[in-house]
Amino acid sequence: MPDRQIGLGDAYEISPDLEDGFSSGSAGAARAPNFPQAPLKYMPPTKHMTGDIFKGHLIDALFNLTSVMTGQTIHLCGMLTEAIHTPFLGDRVLAIENAHTS
């Protein structure tokens, strides 16, 4: 498989309760290794999803913003209930709409 088809993973796992967590997460994404032939696959923050759909949607929006701001070439959509159970179709639609408007 050519290097251009390999996505190297990094995760946005900053706690939403951490002061300046968005700044830290964005800075971490900007410092992530950049391999010219293998794009970085930046993964959404599932570790801190609790089932609070309002907080979860906001966390995913900040993740989307960070992904765009730092020029990630592969973007995975965070889904509201991803860490709790298999996401419902409605959750998937909201995730795509959230990423589309970021």
Backbone as a chain_set.jsonl record, in Angstrom:
{"seq": "MPDRQIGLGDAYEISPDLEDGFSSGSAGAARAPNFPQAPLKYMPPTKHMTGDIFKGHLIDALFNLTSVMTGQTIHLCGMLTEAIHTPFLGDRVLAIENAHTS", "coords": {"N": [[0.843, -1.165, 0.0], [0.619, 2.177, -0.878], [2.273, 4.98, 0.741], [0.658, 7.304, 0.741], [-1.866, 6.36, 1.115], [-2.066, 5.626, 3.681], [-3.284, 6.384, 6.804], [-2.14, 8.103, 9.493], [-2.749, 7.992, 12.939], [-4.008, 10.322, 15.375], [-5.263, 11.672, 18.401], [-7.842, 13.787, 19.712], [-8.041, 14.24, 22.74], [-8.551, 15.936, 24.936], [-9.729, 16.88, 28.059], [-12.982, 18.209, 28.478], [-13.473, 19.601, 30.761], [-11.158, 20.744, 31.504], [-9.39, 23.71, 32.059], [-8.781, 26.024, 29.487], [-8.741, 23.982, 27.632], [-9.47, 23.793, 24.916], [-7.566, 25.438, 23.671], [-5.246, 24.005, 24.317], [-5.784, 21.552, 23.028], [-5.954, 22.371, 20.349], [-3.383, 23.381, 19.944], [-1.918, 21.032, 20.304], [-2.813, 19.551, 18.108], [-1.808, 21.093, 16.045], [0.887, 20.679, 16.419], [1.172, 18.047, 15.846], [2.774, 15.249, 14.293], [3.795, 15.66, 10.931], [3.719, 13.947, 8.112], [4.743, 13.99, 4.91], [3.961, 12.149, 2.891], [2.118, 10.493, 4.109], [-0.973, 11.041, 5.314], [-2.371, 12.695, 8.239], [-4.658, 11.281, 10.426], [-6.983, 12.613, 12.233], [-8.587, 12.063, 15.221], [-11.851, 12.094, 16.761], [-13.014, 13.265, 20.051], [-13.859, 10.829, 21.843], [-13.473, 9.774, 24.364], [-14.317, 11.461, 26.429], [-17.057, 11.67, 26.212], [-20.221, 11.739, 27.607], [-22.907, 11.291, 27.399], [-24.402, 13.507, 27.647], [-26.001, 15.309, 25.459], [-25.885, 17.95, 24.582], [-23.489, 19.05, 25.526], [-21.793, 17.199, 24.323], [-22.237, 17.679, 21.58], [-21.185, 20.229, 21.353], [-18.495, 19.747, 22.05], [-17.773, 18.141, 19.873], [-18.083, 20.031, 17.832], [-16.032, 21.838, 18.462], [-13.893, 20.139, 18.084], [-14.168, 19.729, 15.305], [-13.648, 22.331, 14.416], [-10.984, 22.634, 15.257], [-9.795, 20.682, 13.665], [-10.156, 21.784, 11.1], [-8.818, 24.259, 11.392], [-6.172, 23.426, 11.728], [-5.559, 22.172, 9.408], [-6.033, 19.408, 8.856], [-5.972, 16.461, 6.884], [-7.508, 14.18, 6.703], [-10.631, 13.699, 7.955], [-12.472, 12.652, 10.667], [-15.778, 12.232, 11.738], [-17.135, 13.246, 14.824], [-19.521, 11.682, 16.895], [-22.549, 12.074, 18.684], [-23.409, 9.958, 20.469], [-21.439, 8.102, 20.31], [-19.504, 6.911, 22.047], [-21.065, 5.558, 23.788], [-22.996, 3.797, 22.702], [-23.717, 2.069, 19.59], [-23.9, 4.537, 17.188], [-26.974, 6.191, 16.432], [-28.888, 6.63, 13.39], [-29.817, 9.263, 13.213], [-27.936, 10.552, 14.84], [-25.708, 10.338, 13.267], [-26.408, 11.927, 11.084], [-26.562, 14.46, 12.341], [-23.856, 14.722, 13.045], [-22.605, 14.922, 10.549], [-23.809, 17.278, 9.609], [-22.836, 19.057, 11.533], [-20.071, 18.971, 11.015], [-20.097, 19.915, 8.428], [-20.821, 22.606, 8.709], [-18.732, 23.694, 10.09]], "CA": [[0.0, 0.0, 0.0], [1.432, 3.396, -0.914], [2.195, 5.815, 1.945], [-0.422, 8.284, 0.651], [-3.113, 5.717, 1.506], [-1.955, 5.266, 5.101], [-3.635, 7.488, 7.701], [-1.543, 8.001, 10.819], [-3.751, 8.475, 13.879], [-3.777, 11.132, 16.564], [-6.58, 11.876, 19.003], [-8.175, 15.007, 20.444], [-8.578, 13.691, 23.988], [-8.454, 16.914, 26.006], [-10.942, 16.909, 28.881], [-13.725, 19.464, 28.337], [-13.476, 20.269, 32.057], [-9.841, 21.351, 31.673], [-9.331, 25.119, 31.665], [-8.014, 26.225, 28.254], [-8.645, 22.701, 26.929], [-9.527, 24.014, 23.469], [-6.244, 25.947, 23.263], [-4.297, 22.892, 24.411], [-6.086, 20.589, 21.974], [-5.593, 22.96, 19.06], [-1.918, 23.43, 19.878], [-1.464, 19.651, 20.111], [-3.104, 19.166, 16.724], [-0.885, 21.83, 15.177], [2.23, 20.107, 16.605], [1.182, 16.624, 15.478], [3.726, 14.971, 13.217], [3.302, 15.809, 9.563], [4.495, 13.146, 7.187], [4.251, 14.443, 3.607], [3.352, 11.098, 2.076], [1.09, 9.772, 4.879], [-1.774, 12.058, 5.999], [-2.743, 12.48, 9.627], [-6.08, 11.016, 10.671], [-7.251, 13.194, 13.54], [-9.776, 11.374, 15.715], [-12.681, 12.884, 17.679], [-12.856, 13.024, 21.485], [-14.876, 9.927, 22.389], [-13.161, 9.429, 25.751], [-15.01, 12.329, 27.381], [-18.489, 11.725, 25.938], [-20.934, 11.248, 28.794], [-24.326, 11.124, 27.127], [-24.976, 14.858, 27.621], [-25.95, 15.587, 24.021], [-25.551, 19.351, 24.323], [-22.047, 19.166, 25.738], [-21.153, 16.371, 23.306], [-22.305, 18.355, 20.286], [-20.234, 21.341, 21.438], [-17.149, 19.169, 21.996], [-17.538, 17.741, 18.48], [-17.921, 21.251, 17.031], [-14.675, 22.338, 18.727], [-13.003, 19.204, 17.393], [-14.248, 20.055, 13.874], [-12.951, 23.6, 14.226], [-9.551, 22.355, 15.389], [-9.386, 19.931, 12.476], [-10.086, 22.727, 9.979], [-7.777, 25.258, 11.68], [-4.829, 22.858, 11.642], [-5.361, 21.606, 8.079], [-6.023, 17.944, 8.817], [-6.387, 16.02, 5.56], [-8.538, 13.156, 6.892], [-11.46, 14.155, 9.077], [-13.483, 11.726, 11.17], [-16.838, 12.98, 12.423], [-17.515, 12.812, 16.154], [-20.967, 11.476, 16.993], [-23.023, 12.317, 20.043], [-23.52, 8.779, 21.329], [-20.436, 7.152, 19.82], [-18.808, 6.189, 23.109], [-22.051, 4.908, 24.646], [-23.552, 2.688, 21.921], [-23.592, 2.314, 18.16], [-24.665, 5.758, 16.914], [-28.212, 6.137, 15.665], [-28.836, 7.314, 12.112], [-29.956, 10.697, 13.493], [-26.653, 11.036, 15.354], [-24.807, 10.429, 12.117], [-26.831, 13.11, 10.319], [-26.117, 15.634, 13.093], [-22.393, 14.793, 12.965], [-22.263, 15.425, 9.214], [-24.218, 18.684, 9.563], [-21.893, 19.794, 12.38], [-18.803, 19.085, 10.282], [-20.327, 20.72, 7.218], [-20.938, 24.027, 9.041], [-17.545, 24.169, 10.804]], "C": [[0.898, 1.24, 0.0], [1.218, 4.247, 0.346], [1.021, 6.787, 1.907], [-1.77, 7.699, 1.04], [-3.109, 5.275, 2.964], [-2.289, 6.488, 5.941], [-3.041, 7.248, 9.07], [-2.489, 8.645, 11.823], [-3.216, 9.319, 15.019], [-5.158, 11.461, 17.113], [-6.669, 13.18, 19.777], [-8.825, 14.558, 21.739], [-8.383, 14.642, 25.166], [-9.781, 16.932, 26.765], [-11.657, 18.244, 28.708], [-13.774, 20.253, 29.65], [-12.149, 20.976, 32.349], [-9.874, 22.808, 31.207], [-8.382, 25.26, 30.478], [-7.807, 24.925, 27.476], [-8.665, 22.857, 25.419], [-8.18, 24.501, 22.952], [-5.206, 24.834, 23.264], [-4.509, 21.882, 23.291], [-5.69, 21.096, 20.607], [-4.08, 23.011, 18.88], [-1.349, 22.032, 19.643], [-1.674, 19.183, 18.681], [-2.143, 19.848, 15.758], [0.528, 21.248, 15.254], [2.318, 18.65, 16.177], [2.126, 16.399, 14.305], [3.074, 15.085, 11.852], [4.233, 15.031, 8.64], [3.949, 13.427, 5.793], [3.528, 13.371, 2.795], [2.244, 10.323, 2.796], [0.294, 10.802, 5.68], [-2.119, 11.673, 7.437], [-4.248, 12.31, 9.733], [-6.367, 11.458, 12.099], [-8.587, 12.668, 14.039], [-10.522, 12.187, 16.767], [-12.578, 12.413, 19.128], [-13.925, 12.122, 22.088], [-14.673, 9.634, 23.873], [-13.991, 10.23, 26.761], [-16.502, 12.5, 27.087], [-19.241, 11.052, 27.085], [-22.392, 10.908, 28.528], [-25.058, 12.452, 27.167], [-24.877, 15.34, 26.176], [-25.564, 17.024, 23.706], [-24.047, 19.574, 24.454], [-21.293, 18.379, 24.661], [-21.132, 17.038, 21.949], [-21.315, 19.532, 20.243], [-18.791, 20.833, 21.348], [-16.816, 18.763, 20.559], [-17.343, 18.953, 17.58], [-16.521, 21.836, 17.231], [-13.631, 21.44, 18.07], [-12.979, 19.511, 15.896], [-13.485, 21.334, 13.567], [-11.442, 23.401, 14.288], [-9.026, 21.634, 14.157], [-9.22, 20.849, 11.263], [-8.94, 23.719, 10.182], [-6.368, 24.721, 11.469], [-4.587, 22.109, 10.33], [-5.275, 20.091, 8.023], [-6.57, 17.484, 7.466], [-7.409, 14.893, 5.599], [-9.337, 13.592, 8.112], [-12.493, 13.095, 9.426], [-14.523, 12.55, 11.919], [-17.098, 12.384, 13.8], [-19.033, 12.704, 16.22], [-21.4, 11.488, 18.445], [-22.983, 11.1, 20.947], [-22.482, 7.714, 20.999], [-19.797, 6.32, 20.926], [-19.765, 5.391, 23.996], [-22.66, 3.686, 23.972], [-23.333, 2.986, 20.442], [-24.468, 3.512, 17.807], [-25.912, 5.518, 16.057], [-28.021, 6.89, 14.356], [-28.941, 8.831, 12.306], [-28.678, 11.305, 14.024], [-25.659, 11.229, 14.212], [-25.129, 11.662, 11.265], [-26.366, 14.383, 11.017], [-24.608, 15.81, 13.016], [-21.959, 15.352, 11.613], [-22.641, 16.897, 9.087], [-23.261, 19.548, 10.373], [-20.571, 20.001, 11.643], [-18.951, 19.974, 9.055], [-20.34, 22.215, 7.524], [-19.703, 24.556, 9.742], [-16.593, 24.885, 9.878]], "O": [[1.832, 1.332, 0.797], [0.139, 4.242, 0.938], [0.437, 7.07, 2.953], [-2.722, 8.444, 1.271], [-4.048, 4.623, 3.422], [-1.64, 7.525, 5.805], [-3.404, 6.283, 9.742], [-2.985, 9.744, 11.577], [-2.134, 9.074, 15.553], [-6.126, 11.52, 16.354], [-5.708, 13.618, 20.41], [-10.052, 14.501, 21.821], [-8.082, 14.2, 26.275], [-10.845, 16.995, 26.148], [-11.026, 19.298, 28.781], [-14.085, 21.444, 29.643], [-12.036, 21.716, 33.326], [-10.329, 23.105, 30.102], [-7.299, 24.676, 30.473], [-6.823, 24.779, 26.751], [-7.959, 22.138, 24.711], [-7.703, 24.035, 21.917], [-4.394, 24.723, 22.345], [-3.551, 21.411, 22.678], [-5.152, 20.346, 19.793], [-3.561, 22.722, 17.802], [-0.405, 21.866, 18.87], [-0.823, 18.502, 18.109], [-1.717, 19.25, 14.77], [1.282, 21.31, 14.283], [3.406, 18.076, 16.145], [2.261, 17.256, 13.432], [1.938, 14.654, 11.652], [5.383, 15.414, 8.422], [2.787, 13.123, 5.524], [2.572, 13.678, 2.082], [1.506, 9.573, 2.157], [0.824, 11.381, 6.628], [-2.153, 10.496, 7.797], [-5.014, 13.106, 9.191], [-6.032, 10.758, 13.055], [-9.605, 12.809, 13.361], [-9.905, 12.887, 17.57], [-12.115, 11.306, 19.399], [-14.817, 12.611, 22.782], [-15.628, 9.277, 24.563], [-14.327, 9.721, 27.83], [-17.143, 13.385, 27.654], [-18.922, 9.929, 27.475], [-23.042, 10.289, 29.371], [-26.218, 12.526, 26.763], [-23.804, 15.733, 25.719], [-24.972, 17.285, 22.66], [-23.421, 20.204, 23.602], [-20.274, 18.842, 24.149], [-20.128, 16.976, 21.239], [-20.688, 19.787, 19.214], [-17.965, 21.421, 20.651], [-15.708, 19.011, 20.083], [-16.525, 18.913, 16.66], [-15.894, 22.281, 16.269], [-12.615, 21.917, 17.565], [-11.912, 19.55, 15.283], [-12.761, 21.41, 12.575], [-10.707, 23.942, 13.461], [-7.94, 21.94, 13.665], [-8.266, 20.712, 10.497], [-8.18, 23.99, 9.253], [-5.47, 25.466, 11.077], [-3.541, 21.484, 10.154], [-4.518, 19.545, 7.219], [-7.533, 18.061, 6.961], [-8.113, 14.674, 4.613], [-8.772, 13.827, 9.18], [-13.291, 12.69, 8.581], [-14.171, 13.471, 12.655], [-17.262, 11.172, 13.939], [-19.745, 13.54, 15.665], [-20.704, 10.976, 19.322], [-22.557, 11.209, 22.097], [-22.64, 6.552, 21.374], [-19.575, 5.123, 20.739], [-19.324, 4.633, 24.859], [-22.823, 2.646, 24.61], [-22.816, 4.047, 20.091], [-25.663, 3.502, 18.098], [-25.894, 4.748, 15.097], [-27.099, 7.696, 14.227], [-28.238, 9.594, 11.643], [-28.356, 12.449, 13.701], [-24.87, 12.174, 14.21], [-24.226, 12.349, 10.788], [-25.837, 15.287, 10.371], [-24.126, 16.94, 12.93], [-21.041, 16.17, 11.547], [-21.881, 17.683, 8.522], [-22.911, 20.65, 9.95], [-20.021, 21.102, 11.656], [-18.026, 20.701, 8.693], [-19.915, 23.016, 6.691], [-19.615, 25.761, 9.979], [-15.54, 25.35, 10.314]]}, "num_chains": 1, "name": "protein.A"}
